[in-house]
């Protein structure tokens, strides 16, 4: 059973790393080529700003969630 859990954790870790890398590449591509990057299909930075604004409206609960995500990221991906 531990082997399965280790394998699943490894896959999830790789999936999260891939997502973070794709997010970084898409933001850089949008900065370099403008908001209408052909292979992305939408404005990534606009969506990120919208997410951050919605988190700001939620107050302390959003702050706790952001810290939990940062702690999880540091613990599992380092």
ABEGO torsion letter per residue (X at the ends): XAAAAAAAAAAAAAAAAAAAAAAAAAAAAAAAAEABBAAAGBBAAAAAAAAAAAAAAAEAAAAAAAAAAAAAAAAAAX
